[in-house]
Amino acid sequence: MNRVLRERKRRNRGPRQGGLTPEQRAEFARARRKLVGKIITQKGWEGALVLEHIRGSQYLVRLPDGKEVFASHKKSKSSTSTGGMLQPREGVWAIWESRG
């Protein structure tokens, strides 16, 4: 195997969350599950409903017009959840785009 291929394999190996403790992984998983069923109030996403966590930061979201889209959620230290509503800072939710 040539050196370039070995280097590429080495870079792609292993989880991206390397170095997290089991407790941290569990905490992050709980936080992701808590988003399911919440209504988004972010500008441009008002009234969208988080239907399902897919993987990592990817979710299935139903927009107010009934269309279902895949979206990504970037964590925000300033986001809060009150009742069934999410009130994150602007720019947290975005349409998920495949980079493959």
N, C-alpha and C positions, 0 to 999 in steps of 0.2 A: 504494500500500500504506500502510495507516495506521501510525502510530508504535508502537502497542502490538504489532502483529503483527511489525514489524521488530525490536523489542526481544526478543520471544520467540524469533524465529529466531536472533538473534545469540547468545542464551544457550545454545541447543541445538546450536550449530555446533561441530564439531571434537571430537577425542578428549578423554576425561576425563583422560588421562594427560599432558596438555600439559606441555612443558618437560623431559621425560625424554630422556636421550641414547639413541642406538641401543644402546650397551653396557648401559645400565640396563634397557631394554626386553628385550634378549636374556637378561639375568640373571633378570629376573622370569618370563619365559616358561619358562626352564629350571627354576626353582623350582616353577612350577605343574605341569610335566610330571613332576617327581620325586615328586609326591604320588600319581600314578596307580599302582595296585598296592599301595599301603600299607594297613595295617590301623589303624583308629582306636582309641585307648584312652581317649578322653575320656569322662567320666562320662555315661551315657545313650546313648553311641554305641559302647560296648565291642564289639569284634569286627566292626564295619562295615568294608567293603572299598571303597576308592575305585576305581571302574571306569573313569571317563573324565573328562577335563577338557572342559567345554562351552564356556565363554567367560568371561573375566574371573575372578571368584571363584566361578563356578558349576561344580559337578561332579555326576556321576551316581554314586550310592553304593548299594551293596547292603548292607542291614541284616542282622543275624544270622538273622532269620526268613526271609530270602530275598527280601523286598520290596525293590524298587529305587525310590529317591527322588532327587529333585533337591535338592542341598544347597549352601549357600554356605559358603565358608571365609574367615574373617577372619585375616589374617596376624598372627602373634605373634612378637615378638622372642625370647620365651622358649621357643618350641616347638623340639623336637629330634627327629631321626629316627635311630633305631638299628635297623639291619638293615631288616626289613620292617614295623616298627611306628612309628606316629606317637605322640608323647607331648606334645601341646600343652597349654597351660594351659586351664582350664575355660572354656567359652563360645566356643570358636573355630569349631566346626561348628554349623550350624543348618539346619533345613528351609528351602529356598528358597521364597519367596512372591512371586507375581507382583503387581506394583503397577500394572498396566495397567488 
